[in-house]
Amino acid sequence: PPSGVYKNVYSVRKDYFKTGYMKMDHLLKNGHRRIGFVPNEPASGGGNENIKGIKQALYDHGMRWRDLVQPGNRPKYWDDPLFAGYEQTRELLSKHDLTALLFDTVRGTFGGLRALYELGLKCPDDISIITSLTHFGIDEMSTPALSTTISSNEEQMQTTLDIIMNPGKMISKDYILDVKLIERESVKTIDL
């Protein structure tokens, strides 16, 4: 979270708003309109910023927040995002005809991929998927390779080390790192 008023607390985090925006924008630019949101992580400050980004992308494409299909429950703290992704995916696909799913993280996405397999569906042929982060490279080596948003680990570590080594020279107490979209095989383009 942001560092607030604390004297010796700094914050280095990725741009969660941009992450949400880029994921939703990518799905919408590829023709998807029947989209499910799989919030496989517990609610958090970063998660709330992610949702704001998702909402803004929807609004920019002439859609509304209520157009996005969501599961009935969000995981609680200490729930496993892998199983949350699995359960939420099954719930969404049992009730709705969707073309795409937007996940919080790669771990949740793998739960979702298992649910697709059990339902006899394939990504991206039947359902396109987009997620955030990387998980030891399995997002790149999975089948299909997952489209995701990432921030630079090197930039995060360098910023953190700069704060530790030169705290008096830092201009801010809050650092938001840029993110980029990595387009891979898990999102297909559909006709509008």
Wavefront OBJ file of the C-alpha trace (Angstrom):
o trace
v 0.000 0.000 0.000
v 1.052 3.656 -0.208
v 3.471 4.648 2.551
v 1.145 7.195 4.139
v 2.497 9.462 6.838
v 5.047 7.043 8.279
v 8.545 8.524 8.423
v 10.617 5.512 7.352
v 8.148 3.554 5.232
v 8.467 3.570 1.439
v 6.272 1.881 -1.137
v 7.431 0.277 -4.397
v 4.622 -1.337 -6.368
v 3.435 -1.916 -9.896
v 0.760 0.234 -11.535
v -2.315 -1.829 -10.682
v -4.693 0.597 -12.409
v -2.804 0.261 -15.673
v -2.673 -3.521 -15.243
v -6.469 -3.766 -15.053
v -6.918 -1.302 -17.884
v -4.501 -3.073 -20.225
v -6.001 -6.522 -19.635
v -9.580 -5.420 -20.274
v -8.603 -3.150 -23.174
v -6.777 -6.054 -24.836
v -9.820 -8.325 -24.618
v -12.151 -5.612 -25.909
v -9.838 -4.691 -28.799
v -9.887 -8.364 -29.794
v -13.674 -8.320 -30.102
v -14.687 -9.852 -26.769
v -17.868 -8.505 -25.169
v -19.033 -11.494 -23.107
v -16.287 -11.415 -20.500
v -16.044 -12.947 -17.049
v -13.888 -11.502 -14.269
v -12.186 -14.075 -12.035
v -10.922 -12.171 -8.958
v -8.951 -15.144 -7.638
v -7.089 -13.055 -5.026
v -8.560 -11.562 -1.824
v -9.605 -7.899 -1.857
v -6.690 -5.478 -1.412
v -5.604 -1.943 -2.225
v -3.851 -3.146 -5.368
v -6.893 -5.205 -6.297
v -9.122 -2.154 -5.943
v -6.830 -0.165 -8.255
v -6.936 -3.071 -10.720
v -10.747 -2.950 -10.683
v -10.702 0.811 -11.320
v -8.555 0.174 -14.394
v -10.905 -2.557 -15.616
v -13.879 -0.231 -15.170
v -12.177 2.603 -17.048
v -11.390 0.341 -20.008
v -15.007 -0.831 -20.089
v -16.252 2.784 -20.035
v -13.791 3.807 -22.759
v -15.236 1.051 -24.976
v -18.858 2.030 -24.315
v -19.553 -0.749 -21.830
v -20.549 -0.726 -18.160
v -19.227 -2.441 -15.049
v -22.411 -4.514 -14.836
v -21.686 -5.878 -18.340
v -18.782 -7.785 -16.794
v -19.855 -11.178 -15.406
v -18.523 -11.957 -11.916
v -18.727 -14.885 -9.514
v -20.785 -14.709 -6.323
v -17.815 -14.909 -3.950
v -14.331 -13.486 -3.700
v -11.621 -15.479 -1.897
v -10.815 -14.650 1.702
v -7.338 -14.090 3.053
v -5.329 -17.325 3.116
v -7.575 -18.970 0.499
v -5.520 -20.535 -2.284
v -5.834 -18.482 -5.523
v -5.382 -21.683 -7.535
v -8.550 -23.230 -6.113
v -10.380 -19.889 -6.160
v -9.657 -19.586 -9.884
v -10.904 -23.127 -10.428
v -14.139 -22.660 -8.479
v -14.912 -19.204 -9.880
v -14.310 -20.370 -13.464
v -16.648 -23.329 -13.016
v -19.301 -21.053 -11.509
v -19.087 -18.473 -14.302
v -19.096 -20.983 -17.143
v -21.965 -23.003 -15.669
v -24.192 -19.903 -15.700
v -22.989 -17.781 -18.638
v -21.995 -18.060 -22.296
v -18.633 -16.244 -22.267
v -15.862 -15.735 -24.804
v -13.144 -14.551 -22.402
v -11.992 -14.622 -18.782
v -9.863 -12.038 -17.019
v -7.886 -13.435 -14.050
v -6.028 -11.691 -11.214
v -2.920 -13.895 -11.291
v -1.232 -16.818 -13.022
v -1.974 -19.157 -10.089
v -5.694 -18.480 -10.432
v -5.427 -18.897 -14.180
v -4.078 -22.416 -13.762
v -7.087 -23.290 -11.642
v -9.252 -21.841 -14.413
v -7.451 -23.875 -17.077
v -8.195 -27.026 -15.077
v -11.872 -26.061 -14.942
v -11.885 -25.519 -18.724
v -10.360 -28.955 -19.240
v -12.997 -30.616 -17.054
v -15.755 -28.786 -18.945
v -14.367 -29.909 -22.306
v -13.382 -26.366 -23.332
v -10.112 -25.161 -24.827
v -8.211 -21.917 -24.532
v -8.229 -19.883 -26.747
v -10.533 -21.777 -29.134
v -13.548 -21.642 -26.795
v -12.452 -19.172 -24.109
v -9.712 -16.544 -24.288
v -7.754 -15.867 -21.108
v -5.666 -12.951 -19.875
v -3.907 -12.660 -16.525
v -1.310 -10.690 -14.543
v 2.224 -11.366 -13.406
v 4.542 -14.208 -14.187
v 5.095 -17.352 -12.159
v 8.579 -18.806 -12.666
v 8.032 -18.754 -16.445
v 5.115 -21.193 -16.482
v 2.929 -18.468 -18.002
v 5.228 -18.473 -21.034
v 5.674 -22.243 -21.228
v 2.050 -23.258 -20.533
v -0.236 -24.545 -23.265
v -1.332 -22.108 -24.493
v 1.253 -19.517 -23.500
v -0.610 -16.952 -21.382
v -1.105 -13.309 -22.279
v -0.214 -11.335 -19.153
v 0.877 -7.994 -17.756
v 4.213 -7.706 -15.985
v 6.448 -5.139 -14.369
v 10.223 -5.270 -14.286
v 11.635 -7.181 -11.309
v 14.978 -5.517 -11.993
v 13.421 -2.043 -11.758
v 11.647 -2.997 -8.536
v 14.835 -4.289 -6.940
v 16.905 -1.313 -8.119
v 14.363 1.178 -6.771
v 14.227 -0.705 -3.479
v 18.030 -0.765 -3.188
v 18.193 2.961 -4.011
v 15.798 3.643 -1.136
v 17.817 1.491 1.272
v 21.170 2.956 0.255
v 20.109 6.606 -0.144
v 16.850 7.234 1.743
v 17.566 10.946 2.209
v 18.046 11.480 -1.536
v 14.756 9.942 -2.669
v 12.238 12.403 -4.092
v 9.166 10.411 -3.128
v 8.020 7.843 -0.628
v 5.765 6.098 -3.152
v 7.052 4.556 -6.371
v 4.698 3.109 -8.953
v 6.393 0.939 -11.562
v 5.230 0.778 -15.149
v 3.708 -2.419 -16.522
v 3.617 -3.879 -20.003
v 1.321 -6.274 -21.798
v 2.846 -9.504 -23.069
v 0.643 -10.844 -25.868
v 0.833 -14.587 -26.265
v -1.467 -17.387 -27.458
v -4.269 -17.325 -24.896
v -6.324 -14.502 -26.461
v -7.884 -14.948 -29.866
v -9.542 -12.285 -31.992
v -13.247 -12.741 -32.627
v -15.475 -10.923 -35.105
v -17.314 -7.923 -33.701
l 1 2 3 4 5 6 7 8 9 10 11 12 13 14 15 16 17 18 19 20 21 22 23 24 25 26 27 28 29 30 31 32 33 34 35 36 37 38 39 40 41 42 43 44 45 46 47 48 49 50 51 52 53 54 55 56 57 58 59 60 61 62 63 64 65 66 67 68 69 70 71 72 73 74 75 76 77 78 79 80 81 82 83 84 85 86 87 88 89 90 91 92 93 94 95 96 97 98 99 100 101 102 103 104 105 106 107 108 109 110 111 112 113 114 115 116 117 118 119 120 121 122 123 124 125 126 127 128 129 130 131 132 133 134 135 136 137 138 139 140 141 142 143 144 145 146 147 148 149 150 151 152 153 154 155 156 157 158 159 160 161 162 163 164 165 166 167 168 169 170 171 172 173 174 175 176 177 178 179 180 181 182 183 184 185 186 187 188 189 190 191 192
